[in-house]
Amino acid sequence: MNSKGRIFSGMRPTADRPHLGNMLGALSNWVKLQDEYECYFSVVDWHAMTTAYEDPSQIRNNIRQMTIDWISAGIDPQKSPVFVQSQVKEHAELHLLLSMLTPLGWLERCPTYKDQMKQLQNKDISTYGFLGYPVLMAADILLYRSTIVPVGEDQLPHIELCREIGRRFNYLYGEVFPIPKEILSKTPMLPGVDGRKMSKSYGNYIPMSASEEEIREKVKTMVTDPDRIKKTDPGHPDVCTVYAFKKIFDPENVAEVEAACKAGEIGCVACKKKMAQTLVDSLAHVREKRVELEKDLHLVDDILEEGAKRARKTAQETMQQVRDAIGLL
Ligand code: SF4
């Protein structure tokens, strides 16, 4: 076991295929963390149910696809259990018990709750389950007696709520849960092909598993310095999307491109071609791994089954402590 601490982290199995922005964000953080911490990575399908309860038909397929995405991106199921939340029923038991002691006001005040209620007006999410979403999240984290939670800034209120719930449990029944600390994920800002933040809703993204052709087509459409008409015009790489990609995917050659661009010695078409090739090469292993896993879905199912077994062992130990502390059978 790694000595730096224990981490639980999960993602909802939505139909959205991850894009390069996602890959550089949460996923590449997970890949680094798995070498430093004891990690539990879960496809949190019950969380997906909080908003997809009316049509859960895609969840099962999304679970497999998400597992393939994670492993293609470098998550190693030998190092860290990769499993489906609903396959470890202890999540539900702890969620139920924590619901008993969580004051309603804590949930109603949660800023993400109010925000989501506004944003998802096309869905009826004024449900008991959706209000209790942060309690389920707290149960996920506390079930593994996690000491660390990797989060983006938008999730900080949930983590604070998780700590409050853990403290309240410990105060009422005795110390069972470590109170987890967050580590903020540092995500390099990757623009979409139009220069805005890479996002599904803007349609400006490059999928993580994009084919070679798709990558080349997407790079062709990237916005560059609008003031550059001729190849010999001095360029401003700082306003160019290709350059932003270069800094992240080809840092060794950034200085050279910057100098050539500013001196008007390289054309945008040639610069894009090189960038496309760099992306094709650096994503080759992701594509190859995905193709391999898609051919062997039994392997994906085996990974999830084995992951659930390992996760269940820790979860059952925690639940025994929880029942003992409360005085339940
Ligand atoms: Fe961007 Fe390269 Fe064109 Fe300069 S030469 S504006 S860095 S694409």
Residues whose N, C-alpha, C, O or C-beta is under 5 A from the ligand:
A	BS01	SF4	T224 D225 G235 P237 C240 V242 Y243 C261 I266 G267 C268 C271
